[in-house]
Amino acid sequence: MSNQSFNDWQPLVEKAKQASQNAYAPYSHFSVGAAAYTSTGKIIAGCNVENASFGLTVCAERNCIGHAVVNGEQKFTSMVIYTEQTKLTPPCGACRQVIAEFFESSAQVMAVNHLDQRKIWSVFELLPDAFTPQDLINKD
């Protein structure tokens, strides 16, 4: 689904926005929702879940991917990250690494906010030269 049209992205934007409304963010008040298309065309969503032990907080992107894996999906074509922040929010470093595990390097990730501003990156742009499963296979 590279170079998706507005209509292709819109279902993901809506699901990510809905997911952000379920975020558990009592400490940061920074609610994030994510939604991704799986390679089978399903939409899976997730939200951030904070914890009083801040290091145990799980981001929306990783929750989205984890939710999909629980449901038998392990390949994705695109993802939307939604926040109600004026500045568009890219995925954090940990999420970039997890995205690189499950998405092709050419797959697209979009940040969108409540003002409907949008920015798209490829997975490669988010994490060039990512450590991926292929790095474990090559023993030369």
VENMO-V415748 format. One record per backbone hydrogen bond with DSSP energy under -0.5 kcal/mol. NH is the residue of the N-H (numbers start at 0). CO is the residue of the C=O. If there is no record, write none. Layout:
nh=<NH | NH>
co=<CO | CO>
This chain:
nh=<3 | 8 | 9 | 10 | 11 | 12 | 13 | 14 | 15 | 16 | 17 | 18 | 19 | 20 | 20 | 21 | 22 | 23 | 24 | 28 | 30 | 32 | 33 | 34 | 35 | 36 | 37 | 38 | 40 | 43 | 43 | 45 | 47 | 48 | 49 | 53 | 55 | 56 | 57 | 62 | 63 | 64 | 65 | 66 | 67 | 68 | 69 | 70 | 70 | 71 | 72 | 75 | 76 | 77 | 78 | 79 | 80 | 81 | 82 | 83 | 89 | 95 | 96 | 97 | 98 | 99 | 100 | 101 | 101 | 102 | 103 | 106 | 107 | 108 | 109 | 110 | 111 | 112 | 113 | 115 | 118 | 120 | 122 | 123 | 125 | 126 | 129 | 131 | 134 | 135 | 135 | 136 | 137 | 138>
co=<0 | 4 | 5 | 6 | 8 | 8 | 9 | 10 | 11 | 12 | 13 | 14 | 15 | 16 | 17 | 18 | 19 | 47 | 22 | 24 | 28 | 81 | 45 | 79 | 43 | 77 | 41 | 74 | 37 | 35 | 41 | 33 | 31 | 57 | 23 | 51 | 52 | 53 | 48 | 58 | 59 | 60 | 61 | 62 | 63 | 64 | 65 | 66 | 67 | 68 | 67 | 101 | 36 | 36 | 107 | 34 | 109 | 32 | 111 | 30 | 87 | 91 | 92 | 93 | 94 | 95 | 96 | 97 | 98 | 98 | 75 | 103 | 76 | 120 | 78 | 118 | 80 | 116 | 82 | 112 | 110 | 108 | 106 | 104 | 121 | 122 | 126 | 129 | 131 | 131 | 132 | 132 | 133 | 136>
